[in-house]
Amino acid sequence: MTDRKLNLILFGPPAAGKGTQAKRLVADHALIQLSTGDMLRAAVASGSELGERVKLIMQRGDLVSDDIVIALIEDQINQNPDAAGFIYDGFPRTVPQAEALDAALASRGMAIDSVIRLVVDDTALMDRIKTRFAEQGRKDDNPESFAIRLGNYNKQTAPLLPYYVAQGKLAEVDGMQSIESVSTQVGDVLKMIKAAKSPQKKGFFARLFSR
């Protein structure tokens, strides 16, 4: 059944370890990571009709519409019918996008199972970045630009949290722990999801009268 597939959204600010956890989910659970940026680039490279539309939009410097991103997601679901499930990365970023994703999945007998949020301390995260920048000098670790990225992330995800809380789908994981500890916590969330999805064993009377 289609609804047995896992559908996860992984929230986490820059440098919180979201990418590391996503890779582990892909490797350990045969999930497919659907990154908005990767999908857009792949669509353009494919030369498909949808890809040409995306190419023209990007060449104009315009934002790709939610409808197109949803179409790309549905296309990836179609192309991977045997996947154990999907991780949505970089989408949704707004409540209308979340509603559009819910509708697209519902039309296919699917739904978001859990939104796993890596909870981090912003101050500690900034300290980590400053130390890493001083030691490695990575451009994307520039503390000033990182602070902007972190602020943008918090602004984007803040409205989405109540949306998923209302659906009972938000699971929070302590992202300040070690990689292994975070991975264990994420694994515990998946165990609960899979347990909830597994078919209930029929009781004696149910088996009796179903014959």
Biotite code that builds the C-alpha atoms (Angstrom):
import biotite.structure as struc

atoms = struc.array([
    struc.Atom([0.000, 0.000, 0.000], chain_id="A", res_id=1, res_name="MET", atom_name="CA", element="C"),
    struc.Atom([1.220, 3.506, -0.796], chain_id="A", res_id=2, res_name="THR", atom_name="CA", element="C"),
    struc.Atom([0.540, 4.799, 2.700], chain_id="A", res_id=3, res_name="ASP", atom_name="CA", element="C"),
    struc.Atom([3.133, 2.383, 4.133], chain_id="A", res_id=4, res_name="ARG", atom_name="CA", element="C"),
    struc.Atom([5.876, 4.613, 2.715], chain_id="A", res_id=5, res_name="LYS", atom_name="CA", element="C"),
    struc.Atom([7.600, 6.888, 5.183], chain_id="A", res_id=6, res_name="LEU", atom_name="CA", element="C"),
    struc.Atom([7.292, 10.598, 4.496], chain_id="A", res_id=7, res_name="ASN", atom_name="CA", element="C"),
    struc.Atom([9.501, 12.765, 6.674], chain_id="A", res_id=8, res_name="LEU", atom_name="CA", element="C"),
    struc.Atom([10.315, 16.444, 6.883], chain_id="A", res_id=9, res_name="ILE", atom_name="CA", element="C"),
    struc.Atom([13.633, 17.188, 8.561], chain_id="A", res_id=10, res_name="LEU", atom_name="CA", element="C"),
    struc.Atom([13.957, 20.663, 10.047], chain_id="A", res_id=11, res_name="PHE", atom_name="CA", element="C"),
    struc.Atom([17.278, 21.979, 11.225], chain_id="A", res_id=12, res_name="GLY", atom_name="CA", element="C"),
    struc.Atom([19.190, 25.250, 10.967], chain_id="A", res_id=13, res_name="PRO", atom_name="CA", element="C"),
    struc.Atom([22.513, 25.508, 9.135], chain_id="A", res_id=14, res_name="PRO", atom_name="CA", element="C"),
    struc.Atom([25.322, 23.579, 10.874], chain_id="A", res_id=15, res_name="ALA", atom_name="CA", element="C"),
    struc.Atom([22.866, 21.691, 13.117], chain_id="A", res_id=16, res_name="ALA", atom_name="CA", element="C"),
    struc.Atom([23.741, 18.379, 11.476], chain_id="A", res_id=17, res_name="GLY", atom_name="CA", element="C"),
    struc.Atom([20.591, 18.001, 9.372], chain_id="A", res_id=18, res_name="LYS", atom_name="CA", element="C"),
    struc.Atom([22.580, 16.920, 6.315], chain_id="A", res_id=19, res_name="GLY", atom_name="CA", element="C"),
    struc.Atom([24.424, 14.255, 8.294], chain_id="A", res_id=20, res_name="THR", atom_name="CA", element="C"),
    struc.Atom([21.182, 12.842, 9.707], chain_id="A", res_id=21, res_name="GLN", atom_name="CA", element="C"),
    struc.Atom([19.517, 12.893, 6.287], chain_id="A", res_id=22, res_name="ALA", atom_name="CA", element="C"),
    struc.Atom([22.403, 10.874, 4.810], chain_id="A", res_id=23, res_name="LYS", atom_name="CA", element="C"),
    struc.Atom([22.055, 8.314, 7.580], chain_id="A", res_id=24, res_name="ARG", atom_name="CA", element="C"),
    struc.Atom([18.319, 7.998, 6.979], chain_id="A", res_id=25, res_name="LEU", atom_name="CA", element="C"),
    struc.Atom([18.973, 7.447, 3.288], chain_id="A", res_id=26, res_name="VAL", atom_name="CA", element="C"),
    struc.Atom([21.647, 4.817, 3.970], chain_id="A", res_id=27, res_name="ALA", atom_name="CA", element="C"),
    struc.Atom([19.964, 3.005, 6.862], chain_id="A", res_id=28, res_name="ASP", atom_name="CA", element="C"),
    struc.Atom([16.310, 3.106, 5.827], chain_id="A", res_id=29, res_name="HIS", atom_name="CA", element="C"),
    struc.Atom([16.442, 3.240, 2.001], chain_id="A", res_id=30, res_name="ALA", atom_name="CA", element="C"),
    struc.Atom([14.703, 6.617, 1.985], chain_id="A", res_id=31, res_name="LEU", atom_name="CA", element="C"),
    struc.Atom([15.126, 9.108, -0.851], chain_id="A", res_id=32, res_name="ILE", atom_name="CA", element="C"),
    struc.Atom([16.072, 12.687, -0.024], chain_id="A", res_id=33, res_name="GLN", atom_name="CA", element="C"),
    struc.Atom([14.120, 15.180, -2.087], chain_id="A", res_id=34, res_name="LEU", atom_name="CA", element="C"),
    struc.Atom([16.106, 18.410, -2.034], chain_id="A", res_id=35, res_name="SER", atom_name="CA", element="C"),
    struc.Atom([14.398, 21.348, -3.713], chain_id="A", res_id=36, res_name="THR", atom_name="CA", element="C"),
    struc.Atom([17.662, 22.654, -5.149], chain_id="A", res_id=37, res_name="GLY", atom_name="CA", element="C"),
    struc.Atom([18.754, 19.246, -6.438], chain_id="A", res_id=38, res_name="ASP", atom_name="CA", element="C"),
    struc.Atom([15.351, 18.615, -8.037], chain_id="A", res_id=39, res_name="MET", atom_name="CA", element="C"),
    struc.Atom([15.385, 21.961, -9.827], chain_id="A", res_id=40, res_name="LEU", atom_name="CA", element="C"),
    struc.Atom([18.887, 21.378, -11.189], chain_id="A", res_id=41, res_name="ARG", atom_name="CA", element="C"),
    struc.Atom([18.017, 17.847, -12.262], chain_id="A", res_id=42, res_name="ALA", atom_name="CA", element="C"),
    struc.Atom([14.854, 19.056, -14.019], chain_id="A", res_id=43, res_name="ALA", atom_name="CA", element="C"),
    struc.Atom([16.821, 21.626, -16.001], chain_id="A", res_id=44, res_name="VAL", atom_name="CA", element="C"),
    struc.Atom([19.464, 19.048, -16.918], chain_id="A", res_id=45, res_name="ALA", atom_name="CA", element="C"),
    struc.Atom([16.814, 16.555, -18.071], chain_id="A", res_id=46, res_name="SER", atom_name="CA", element="C"),
    struc.Atom([15.592, 18.814, -20.861], chain_id="A", res_id=47, res_name="GLY", atom_name="CA", element="C"),
    struc.Atom([11.990, 17.809, -20.144], chain_id="A", res_id=48, res_name="SER", atom_name="CA", element="C"),
    struc.Atom([9.059, 20.147, -20.738], chain_id="A", res_id=49, res_name="GLU", atom_name="CA", element="C"),
    struc.Atom([8.899, 20.880, -17.020], chain_id="A", res_id=50, res_name="LEU", atom_name="CA", element="C"),
    struc.Atom([12.660, 21.325, -16.966], chain_id="A", res_id=51, res_name="GLY", atom_name="CA", element="C"),
    struc.Atom([12.483, 23.917, -19.739], chain_id="A", res_id=52, res_name="GLU", atom_name="CA", element="C"),
    struc.Atom([9.868, 25.855, -17.778], chain_id="A", res_id=53, res_name="ARG", atom_name="CA", element="C"),
    struc.Atom([12.118, 25.804, -14.718], chain_id="A", res_id=54, res_name="VAL", atom_name="CA", element="C"),
    struc.Atom([15.114, 26.889, -16.806], chain_id="A", res_id=55, res_name="LYS", atom_name="CA", element="C"),
    struc.Atom([13.299, 29.929, -18.185], chain_id="A", res_id=56, res_name="LEU", atom_name="CA", element="C"),
    struc.Atom([12.064, 30.950, -14.738], chain_id="A", res_id=57, res_name="ILE", atom_name="CA", element="C"),
    struc.Atom([15.535, 30.670, -13.243], chain_id="A", res_id=58, res_name="MET", atom_name="CA", element="C"),
    struc.Atom([17.096, 32.543, -16.148], chain_id="A", res_id=59, res_name="GLN", atom_name="CA", element="C"),
    struc.Atom([14.720, 35.423, -15.469], chain_id="A", res_id=60, res_name="ARG", atom_name="CA", element="C"),
    struc.Atom([15.766, 35.352, -11.835], chain_id="A", res_id=61, res_name="GLY", atom_name="CA", element="C"),
    struc.Atom([12.219, 34.642, -10.694], chain_id="A", res_id=62, res_name="ASP", atom_name="CA", element="C"),
    struc.Atom([11.219, 32.280, -7.897], chain_id="A", res_id=63, res_name="LEU", atom_name="CA", element="C"),
    struc.Atom([9.952, 28.881, -8.967], chain_id="A", res_id=64, res_name="VAL", atom_name="CA", element="C"),
    struc.Atom([6.276, 28.578, -8.049], chain_id="A", res_id=65, res_name="SER", atom_name="CA", element="C"),
    struc.Atom([4.984, 26.160, -5.436], chain_id="A", res_id=66, res_name="ASP", atom_name="CA", element="C"),
    struc.Atom([3.005, 24.351, -8.140], chain_id="A", res_id=67, res_name="ASP", atom_name="CA", element="C"),
    struc.Atom([6.193, 23.508, -10.023], chain_id="A", res_id=68, res_name="ILE", atom_name="CA", element="C"),
    struc.Atom([7.998, 22.303, -6.898], chain_id="A", res_id=69, res_name="VAL", atom_name="CA", element="C"),
    struc.Atom([5.013, 20.095, -6.049], chain_id="A", res_id=70, res_name="ILE", atom_name="CA", element="C"),
    struc.Atom([5.059, 18.757, -9.629], chain_id="A", res_id=71, res_name="ALA", atom_name="CA", element="C"),
    struc.Atom([8.744, 17.919, -9.253], chain_id="A", res_id=72, res_name="LEU", atom_name="CA", element="C"),
    struc.Atom([8.055, 16.117, -5.965], chain_id="A", res_id=73, res_name="ILE", atom_name="CA", element="C"),
    struc.Atom([5.244, 14.102, -7.521], chain_id="A", res_id=74, res_name="GLU", atom_name="CA", element="C"),
    struc.Atom([7.501, 13.259, -10.459], chain_id="A", res_id=75, res_name="ASP", atom_name="CA", element="C"),
    struc.Atom([10.163, 11.912, -8.074], chain_id="A", res_id=76, res_name="GLN", atom_name="CA", element="C"),
    struc.Atom([7.547, 9.834, -6.242], chain_id="A", res_id=77, res_name="ILE", atom_name="CA", element="C"),
    struc.Atom([6.422, 8.392, -9.587], chain_id="A", res_id=78, res_name="ASN", atom_name="CA", element="C"),
    struc.Atom([9.987, 7.572, -10.585], chain_id="A", res_id=79, res_name="GLN", atom_name="CA", element="C"),
    struc.Atom([10.723, 5.771, -7.313], chain_id="A", res_id=80, res_name="ASN", atom_name="CA", element="C"),
    struc.Atom([7.756, 3.463, -6.671], chain_id="A", res_id=81, res_name="PRO", atom_name="CA", element="C"),
    struc.Atom([9.884, 0.975, -4.730], chain_id="A", res_id=82, res_name="ASP", atom_name="CA", element="C"),
    struc.Atom([11.398, 3.521, -2.346], chain_id="A", res_id=83, res_name="ALA", atom_name="CA", element="C"),
    struc.Atom([10.768, 2.932, 1.348], chain_id="A", res_id=84, res_name="ALA", atom_name="CA", element="C"),
    struc.Atom([9.871, 6.608, 1.636], chain_id="A", res_id=85, res_name="GLY", atom_name="CA", element="C"),
    struc.Atom([11.024, 10.183, 1.213], chain_id="A", res_id=86, res_name="PHE", atom_name="CA", element="C"),
    struc.Atom([12.714, 12.973, 3.145], chain_id="A", res_id=87, res_name="ILE", atom_name="CA", element="C"),
    struc.Atom([11.588, 16.463, 2.129], chain_id="A", res_id=88, res_name="TYR", atom_name="CA", element="C"),
    struc.Atom([14.520, 18.868, 2.304], chain_id="A", res_id=89, res_name="ASP", atom_name="CA", element="C"),
    struc.Atom([14.075, 22.608, 1.752], chain_id="A", res_id=90, res_name="GLY", atom_name="CA", element="C"),
    struc.Atom([10.316, 22.298, 1.301], chain_id="A", res_id=91, res_name="PHE", atom_name="CA", element="C"),
    struc.Atom([7.926, 23.325, 2.719], chain_id="A", res_id=92, res_name="PRO", atom_name="CA", element="C"),
    struc.Atom([9.069, 26.732, 3.932], chain_id="A", res_id=93, res_name="ARG", atom_name="CA", element="C"),
    struc.Atom([5.641, 28.354, 4.367], chain_id="A", res_id=94, res_name="THR", atom_name="CA", element="C"),
    struc.Atom([2.225, 27.227, 5.580], chain_id="A", res_id=95, res_name="VAL", atom_name="CA", element="C"),
    struc.Atom([0.697, 27.425, 2.046], chain_id="A", res_id=96, res_name="PRO", atom_name="CA", element="C"),
    struc.Atom([3.518, 25.195, 0.819], chain_id="A", res_id=97, res_name="GLN", atom_name="CA", element="C"),
    struc.Atom([2.843, 22.751, 3.658], chain_id="A", res_id=98, res_name="ALA", atom_name="CA", element="C"),
    struc.Atom([-0.842, 22.701, 2.726], chain_id="A", res_id=99, res_name="GLU", atom_name="CA", element="C"),
    struc.Atom([0.023, 22.123, -0.931], chain_id="A", res_id=100, res_name="ALA", atom_name="CA", element="C"),
    struc.Atom([2.343, 19.255, -0.011], chain_id="A", res_id=101, res_name="LEU", atom_name="CA", element="C"),
    struc.Atom([-0.333, 17.684, 2.187], chain_id="A", res_id=102, res_name="ASP", atom_name="CA", element="C"),
    struc.Atom([-2.845, 17.884, -0.656], chain_id="A", res_id=103, res_name="ALA", atom_name="CA", element="C"),
    struc.Atom([-0.418, 16.410, -3.189], chain_id="A", res_id=104, res_name="ALA", atom_name="CA", element="C"),
    struc.Atom([0.400, 13.481, -0.923], chain_id="A", res_id=105, res_name="LEU", atom_name="CA", element="C"),
    struc.Atom([-3.240, 12.923, 0.050], chain_id="A", res_id=106, res_name="ALA", atom_name="CA", element="C"),
    struc.Atom([-4.171, 12.574, -3.629], chain_id="A", res_id=107, res_name="SER", atom_name="CA", element="C"),
    struc.Atom([-1.755, 9.639, -3.756], chain_id="A", res_id=108, res_name="ARG", atom_name="CA", element="C"),
    struc.Atom([-2.928, 7.995, -0.541], chain_id="A", res_id=109, res_name="GLY", atom_name="CA", element="C"),
    struc.Atom([0.086, 9.323, 1.364], chain_id="A", res_id=110, res_name="MET", atom_name="CA", element="C"),
    struc.Atom([0.754, 11.793, 4.162], chain_id="A", res_id=111, res_name="ALA", atom_name="CA", element="C"),
    struc.Atom([3.595, 13.343, 6.107], chain_id="A", res_id=112, res_name="ILE", atom_name="CA", element="C"),
    struc.Atom([4.310, 10.943, 8.965], chain_id="A", res_id=113, res_name="ASP", atom_name="CA", element="C"),
    struc.Atom([6.557, 13.124, 11.057], chain_id="A", res_id=114, res_name="SER", atom_name="CA", element="C"),
    struc.Atom([8.343, 16.450, 11.094], chain_id="A", res_id=115, res_name="VAL", atom_name="CA", element="C"),
    struc.Atom([11.626, 15.868, 12.905], chain_id="A", res_id=116, res_name="ILE", atom_name="CA", element="C"),
    struc.Atom([13.083, 19.080, 14.250], chain_id="A", res_id=117, res_name="ARG", atom_name="CA", element="C"),
    struc.Atom([16.683, 19.251, 15.392], chain_id="A", res_id=118, res_name="LEU", atom_name="CA", element="C"),
    struc.Atom([16.475, 21.663, 18.322], chain_id="A", res_id=119, res_name="VAL", atom_name="CA", element="C"),
    struc.Atom([19.666, 23.627, 18.876], chain_id="A", res_id=120, res_name="VAL", atom_name="CA", element="C"),
    struc.Atom([20.811, 26.498, 21.041], chain_id="A", res_id=121, res_name="ASP", atom_name="CA", element="C"),
    struc.Atom([21.463, 29.450, 18.727], chain_id="A", res_id=122, res_name="ASP", atom_name="CA", element="C"),
    struc.Atom([24.194, 30.907, 20.940], chain_id="A", res_id=123, res_name="THR", atom_name="CA", element="C"),
    struc.Atom([26.036, 27.587, 21.198], chain_id="A", res_id=124, res_name="ALA", atom_name="CA", element="C"),
    struc.Atom([25.631, 27.099, 17.446], chain_id="A", res_id=125, res_name="LEU", atom_name="CA", element="C"),
    struc.Atom([27.142, 30.523, 16.768], chain_id="A", res_id=126, res_name="MET", atom_name="CA", element="C"),
    struc.Atom([30.057, 29.723, 19.079], chain_id="A", res_id=127, res_name="ASP", atom_name="CA", element="C"),
    struc.Atom([30.610, 26.478, 17.180], chain_id="A", res_id=128, res_name="ARG", atom_name="CA", element="C"),
    struc.Atom([30.650, 28.342, 13.876], chain_id="A", res_id=129, res_name="ILE", atom_name="CA", element="C"),
    struc.Atom([33.058, 31.001, 15.136], chain_id="A", res_id=130, res_name="LYS", atom_name="CA", element="C"),
    struc.Atom([35.469, 28.302, 16.311], chain_id="A", res_id=131, res_name="THR", atom_name="CA", element="C"),
    struc.Atom([35.206, 26.366, 13.053], chain_id="A", res_id=132, res_name="ARG", atom_name="CA", element="C"),
    struc.Atom([35.675, 29.538, 10.995], chain_id="A", res_id=133, res_name="PHE", atom_name="CA", element="C"),
    struc.Atom([38.785, 30.446, 12.990], chain_id="A", res_id=134, res_name="ALA", atom_name="CA", element="C"),
    struc.Atom([40.213, 26.956, 12.537], chain_id="A", res_id=135, res_name="GLU", atom_name="CA", element="C"),
    struc.Atom([39.173, 26.149, 8.951], chain_id="A", res_id=136, res_name="GLN", atom_name="CA", element="C"),
    struc.Atom([38.291, 29.494, 7.351], chain_id="A", res_id=137, res_name="GLY", atom_name="CA", element="C"),
    struc.Atom([35.335, 28.084, 5.394], chain_id="A", res_id=138, res_name="ARG", atom_name="CA", element="C"),
    struc.Atom([33.472, 30.841, 3.549], chain_id="A", res_id=139, res_name="LYS", atom_name="CA", element="C"),
    struc.Atom([30.045, 29.489, 4.483], chain_id="A", res_id=140, res_name="ASP", atom_name="CA", element="C"),
    struc.Atom([31.077, 29.657, 8.145], chain_id="A", res_id=141, res_name="ASP", atom_name="CA", element="C"),
    struc.Atom([31.571, 33.413, 8.106], chain_id="A", res_id=142, res_name="ASN", atom_name="CA", element="C"),
    struc.Atom([29.897, 34.374, 11.416], chain_id="A", res_id=143, res_name="PRO", atom_name="CA", element="C"),
    struc.Atom([28.168, 37.478, 10.029], chain_id="A", res_id=144, res_name="GLU", atom_name="CA", element="C"),
    struc.Atom([26.612, 35.717, 7.042], chain_id="A", res_id=145, res_name="SER", atom_name="CA", element="C"),
    struc.Atom([25.830, 32.654, 9.151], chain_id="A", res_id=146, res_name="PHE", atom_name="CA", element="C"),
    struc.Atom([23.878, 34.812, 11.616], chain_id="A", res_id=147, res_name="ALA", atom_name="CA", element="C"),
    struc.Atom([21.713, 36.020, 8.718], chain_id="A", res_id=148, res_name="ILE", atom_name="CA", element="C"),
    struc.Atom([21.129, 32.470, 7.488], chain_id="A", res_id=149, res_name="ARG", atom_name="CA", element="C"),
    struc.Atom([20.225, 31.346, 10.993], chain_id="A", res_id=150, res_name="LEU", atom_name="CA", element="C"),
    struc.Atom([17.800, 34.251, 11.411], chain_id="A", res_id=151, res_name="GLY", atom_name="CA", element="C"),
    struc.Atom([16.144, 33.490, 8.073], chain_id="A", res_id=152, res_name="ASN", atom_name="CA", element="C"),
    struc.Atom([15.749, 29.835, 9.023], chain_id="A", res_id=153, res_name="TYR", atom_name="CA", element="C"),
    struc.Atom([14.097, 30.718, 12.333], chain_id="A", res_id=154, res_name="ASN", atom_name="CA", element="C"),
    struc.Atom([11.707, 33.143, 10.622], chain_id="A", res_id=155, res_name="LYS", atom_name="CA", element="C"),
    struc.Atom([10.749, 30.602, 7.971], chain_id="A", res_id=156, res_name="GLN", atom_name="CA", element="C"),
    struc.Atom([10.163, 27.642, 10.263], chain_id="A", res_id=157, res_name="THR", atom_name="CA", element="C"),
    struc.Atom([8.429, 29.471, 13.131], chain_id="A", res_id=158, res_name="ALA", atom_name="CA", element="C"),
    struc.Atom([4.986, 29.612, 11.415], chain_id="A", res_id=159, res_name="PRO", atom_name="CA", element="C"),
    struc.Atom([5.281, 25.977, 10.307], chain_id="A", res_id=160, res_name="LEU", atom_name="CA", element="C"),
    struc.Atom([5.764, 24.535, 13.783], chain_id="A", res_id=161, res_name="LEU", atom_name="CA", element="C"),
    struc.Atom([2.197, 25.258, 15.041], chain_id="A", res_id=162, res_name="PRO", atom_name="CA", element="C"),
    struc.Atom([0.843, 23.859, 11.758], chain_id="A", res_id=163, res_name="TYR", atom_name="CA", element="C"),
    struc.Atom([2.475, 20.480, 12.362], chain_id="A", res_id=164, res_name="TYR", atom_name="CA", element="C"),
    struc.Atom([1.897, 20.568, 16.124], chain_id="A", res_id=165, res_name="VAL", atom_name="CA", element="C"),
    struc.Atom([-1.827, 20.847, 15.372], chain_id="A", res_id=166, res_name="ALA", atom_name="CA", element="C"),
    struc.Atom([-1.522, 17.690, 13.260], chain_id="A", res_id=167, res_name="GLN", atom_name="CA", element="C"),
    struc.Atom([0.333, 15.900, 16.037], chain_id="A", res_id=168, res_name="GLY", atom_name="CA", element="C"),
    struc.Atom([3.314, 15.314, 13.756], chain_id="A", res_id=169, res_name="LYS", atom_name="CA", element="C"),
    struc.Atom([6.107, 17.404, 15.262], chain_id="A", res_id=170, res_name="LEU", atom_name="CA", element="C"),
    struc.Atom([8.899, 15.432, 16.930], chain_id="A", res_id=171, res_name="ALA", atom_name="CA", element="C"),
    struc.Atom([11.730, 17.367, 18.539], chain_id="A", res_id=172, res_name="GLU", atom_name="CA", element="C"),
    struc.Atom([15.238, 15.954, 18.900], chain_id="A", res_id=173, res_name="VAL", atom_name="CA", element="C"),
    struc.Atom([18.088, 17.478, 20.891], chain_id="A", res_id=174, res_name="ASP", atom_name="CA", element="C"),
    struc.Atom([20.421, 18.532, 18.097], chain_id="A", res_id=175, res_name="GLY", atom_name="CA", element="C"),
    struc.Atom([23.170, 19.601, 20.505], chain_id="A", res_id=176, res_name="MET", atom_name="CA", element="C"),
    struc.Atom([24.043, 16.016, 21.390], chain_id="A", res_id=177, res_name="GLN", atom_name="CA", element="C"),
    struc.Atom([26.604, 13.848, 19.588], chain_id="A", res_id=178, res_name="SER", atom_name="CA", element="C"),
    struc.Atom([25.911, 12.644, 16.046], chain_id="A", res_id=179, res_name="ILE", atom_name="CA", element="C"),
    struc.Atom([25.306, 9.129, 17.348], chain_id="A", res_id=180, res_name="GLU", atom_name="CA", element="C"),
    struc.Atom([22.916, 10.312, 20.058], chain_id="A", res_id=181, res_name="SER", atom_name="CA", element="C"),
    struc.Atom([20.935, 12.431, 17.597], chain_id="A", res_id=182, res_name="VAL", atom_name="CA", element="C"),
    struc.Atom([20.807, 9.508, 15.179], chain_id="A", res_id=183, res_name="SER", atom_name="CA", element="C"),
    struc.Atom([19.480, 7.255, 17.950], chain_id="A", res_id=184, res_name="THR", atom_name="CA", element="C"),
    struc.Atom([16.757, 9.762, 18.826], chain_id="A", res_id=185, res_name="GLN", atom_name="CA", element="C"),
    struc.Atom([15.748, 10.059, 15.162], chain_id="A", res_id=186, res_name="VAL", atom_name="CA", element="C"),
    struc.Atom([15.696, 6.276, 14.933], chain_id="A", res_id=187, res_name="GLY", atom_name="CA", element="C"),
    struc.Atom([13.340, 6.135, 17.913], chain_id="A", res_id=188, res_name="ASP", atom_name="CA", element="C"),
    struc.Atom([10.928, 8.445, 16.082], chain_id="A", res_id=189, res_name="VAL", atom_name="CA", element="C"),
    struc.Atom([11.004, 6.148, 13.049], chain_id="A", res_id=190, res_name="LEU", atom_name="CA", element="C"),
    struc.Atom([10.339, 3.094, 15.221], chain_id="A", res_id=191, res_name="LYS", atom_name="CA", element="C"),
    struc.Atom([7.200, 4.734, 16.593], chain_id="A", res_id=192, res_name="MET", atom_name="CA", element="C"),
    struc.Atom([6.041, 5.666, 13.097], chain_id="A", res_id=193, res_name="ILE", atom_name="CA", element="C"),
    struc.Atom([6.589, 2.147, 11.764], chain_id="A", res_id=194, res_name="LYS", atom_name="CA", element="C"),
    struc.Atom([4.805, 0.640, 14.756], chain_id="A", res_id=195, res_name="ALA", atom_name="CA", element="C"),
    struc.Atom([1.825, 2.903, 14.117], chain_id="A", res_id=196, res_name="ALA", atom_name="CA", element="C"),
    struc.Atom([1.802, 1.970, 10.432], chain_id="A", res_id=197, res_name="LYS", atom_name="CA", element="C"),
    struc.Atom([2.002, -1.785, 10.924], chain_id="A", res_id=198, res_name="SER", atom_name="CA", element="C"),
    struc.Atom([-1.342, -3.556, 10.460], chain_id="A", res_id=199, res_name="PRO", atom_name="CA", element="C"),
    struc.Atom([-3.075, -4.558, 13.677], chain_id="A", res_id=200, res_name="GLN", atom_name="CA", element="C"),
    struc.Atom([-3.282, -8.289, 14.252], chain_id="A", res_id=201, res_name="LYS", atom_name="CA", element="C"),
    struc.Atom([-6.857, -9.448, 14.118], chain_id="A", res_id=202, res_name="LYS", atom_name="CA", element="C"),
    struc.Atom([-8.350, -10.738, 17.330], chain_id="A", res_id=203, res_name="GLY", atom_name="CA", element="C"),
    struc.Atom([-9.953, -14.150, 17.590], chain_id="A", res_id=204, res_name="PHE", atom_name="CA", element="C"),
    struc.Atom([-13.514, -12.987, 16.872], chain_id="A", res_id=205, res_name="PHE", atom_name="CA", element="C"),
    struc.Atom([-12.366, -10.767, 13.997], chain_id="A", res_id=206, res_name="ALA", atom_name="CA", element="C"),
    struc.Atom([-10.596, -13.757, 12.426], chain_id="A", res_id=207, res_name="ARG", atom_name="CA", element="C"),
    struc.Atom([-13.592, -15.977, 13.064], chain_id="A", res_id=208, res_name="LEU", atom_name="CA", element="C"),
    struc.Atom([-16.139, -13.714, 11.396], chain_id="A", res_id=209, res_name="PHE", atom_name="CA", element="C"),
    struc.Atom([-13.869, -12.724, 8.527], chain_id="A", res_id=210, res_name="SER", atom_name="CA", element="C"),
    struc.Atom([-13.813, -16.279, 7.199], chain_id="A", res_id=211, res_name="ARG", atom_name="CA", element="C"),
])
